[in-house]
Every structure is written in C-alpha cells, then in structure tokens.
Amino acid sequence: MATTENGKAEQRVIKTPPKSLGASIPGGHHQIHLSQENHDHHSCNGIHWGVPKISEHIVFAVVDDTEVFYCDASKKMFEPRQEWVKKMFDNNSQLLLKYTHSCFEHQPKIFKNSISYWKQMLNQSEGVHILQAMTGCNVNENSGEVAGFLQIGFNGEGFFEFDPKTKTMIALKPELQVNEQMMNDYRDLVKYIENAISTIYPEELKIFLNYGSSSLKKTVLPSVSLLQKTPSSSISCHTTGFYPDRGIMFWRKDGEELHEDVDPGEILSNNDGTFQMSVDLKLSSVTPEDRQRYDCVFRLSAVNEHIITKLDKTAIRTNWGKTGLCCSTEKPADTVTFISAAVIVLTVTIITVVAFVAYKKKKAPDDGPEQSERLNPQS
C-alpha cells in the first residue's frame, strides 16, 4: 500500500521487492513473478497505495495472478473482480467486513501518520510522498510449505523487509539501522508479522482457493502469427488469446534463444479476458538464406507444450500480400511455471502496525516502537 500527500498525483513503486521471490513491480502495476515447479503452488501478496485527488488509499487483491478485488478508501468502494469472489463474500460476510473496515477506516489513518513520521525523519517536507506495503505468501499444496514476505517502501525506495528465517525486520538503507533495531526490539510486532505471513495469510488464501480453484487453474492456448508492416520493417511474432497471463515468448536461432536484435513487448489484455503479447525480430540481422534457422517460441505456464512458429516467408501476414500461419507444438524438456503474486488485505494490517510503531516511537521515545501501432489480428 502507498499513501501520498501534498502535490500532484505521482506513481512510484517499491523498487526492491523481496529478493527471495524474484519480484518486480513496474510502473503503477503490481506484478510479481514467481518461478515454480508445478501448479500446486499458490501465492498471495498485498500492495496498497494512495494518490492525491484520485484516492488516498487503494488496495488490489490478486490470487495466483487473478485480481480478486479492488478497494478505494476515498470513494468507499469495494469491488469483487470475479463472480466466484462475489459468491465467496456472500457466504463469508465477516471476511468482507474485515477487509472493508481495514481499507476504509483503519489503514488510511495509520498510513497518514506514518508518512508524517517519515517526512520528519528524512527531512522531506515538500512534494509528493508515497508509503507502500507489499506482503503475502507462497504455499505449496503438496508439501504444505509456506513462504511469506513483507516489505515496506517510501517514495519509490525499499525501506524494510521481514526475514522469516531470522524473524527480524531488515533495513534496506543504512540510515534506517536505528529504526530496524527499534522494530526488532518490539517483540509483539515481530510475533504478529510472523503469525500473519505464516498462518493467517495461508488460511485466508485457502478460502479463496476453495471458491476459485477451477477458475484459477484454467488455461487457454493462443493463436500465433508473424506480422510485418513493410518489407523492411521488423518481423513481429504476435500471440493472442492466451490465459492466464503467465506466458513467455522469444525468438530462437538454431534452437538457441536470441537476446540481441529482438524487442520483446508487454503482455496486454484483450476485451474477452484473455491476453496478447509480441516479440519483434530485426530483419536487418536475418539474411534470406538464414531465415529457415529462425523460429518463435511461445510457452504458457502449466501447459507442457511449446508453440513453435517457423520464420517462413509464406506465413508472414503483411499489408501488401496474403496472410499465412505456420506453427507447431513441441514438448519441452522441462516446464517452468510462472505464478504471479496473490494479494490479501492482511498486508495492510501488518504494515499498519509497523508504521504505527515507528510513529509512536517518535512521539514517545520511552515506549516500544510502533510503526498496435503494430499489425494486430485481434484487439
């Protein structure tokens, strides 16, 4: 979560997500990619932020890469994003009450106090200030192993993260060492965080999975096309209609993945809930006689097949000729499953306590710390 104050709306994100999860959160989006071995892993995480003149407190909830609800404190709006989530809340009114109270009442106050504390501590009284919190868990259904995490960021920089192995808060900046000790000295806070990421999060994740497991495990394979705008422009390998958005695509030469002379695009949403993406290959790097050595590979998590599209001139869809399609499937030696983070509002509760601890420490030093334009066959 992030709360902002003073100045125009500005997007900043935690730039140093939990290292153990290999996470990244580009732009104003929350997307955490976890490399897993099979579909028996489930993940949960929480990201909350606020933007002035838009909202002071926003919560996104995602389970296994599927957004399950959205909350806007300023508008007093709580929206389930899936039909099965609506049914879940209809049958679990206390859970709904817990989330809405946390988002509407509890968290906004705490985060405002926390921003005031960090502004004073860092001597940053002017401009936009954003406090973010990200937390969650990754659960292996087979072994029962739970990997939880918690991270706090301020103005786009990672500040603290919780180490579940040592059961301590770790400062991500040298100047925060004093605050790290303050938090770790407050043992009730540490115990609360540990309990949340190891017990509470997994228990609530199970509730979501009980209602949405069939939807969350759904997979849809895409169609793949080769596109070219002009005879001299790059060749785009475009795939559309896949679900979920845990796909990867790349060009190969002689069976080896290319990292130069390629331009990978972002995964984009289609109107029907599926996704599309593309990867461009610079034609200047490909001689006519070498074209047969190139192919485009698409791989969707939890599907034990690659979709291979050969760089065949007759298969390229252009603005000046007929279209074609050439692709095949191939069993890979091993399959990597990417699971995007899941969100549960419990995150806020933990961050709230951390922020409140820090704020109280500032006020009362004797107390414990509290704180396209591209050719596109389908839009």
Secondary structure, DSSP 4 states (H G I P E B T S, - for coil): ---EESSS------SS--GGGT----TT----EEEESSTTEEEEEEEEEEETTTEEEEEEEEETTEEEEEEETTTTEEEE-SHHHHHHHHH-HHHHHHHHHIIIIIHHHHHHHHHHHHHHHHT--SS-EEEEEEEEEEEETTT--EEEEEEEEETTEEEEEEETTTTEEEESSGGGHHHHHHHHH-HHHHHHHHHIIIIIHHHHHHHHHHHHHHHHT--B--EEEEEESSTTSPEEEEEEEEBSS-EEEEEEETTEE--SSEEEPPPEE-TTS-EEEEEEE-GGG--GGGGGGEEEEEEETT---EEEEE--GGGEEESSS-----EEEE--SS--EEEE----THHHHHHHHHHHHHHHHHH-TTSPPB------S--
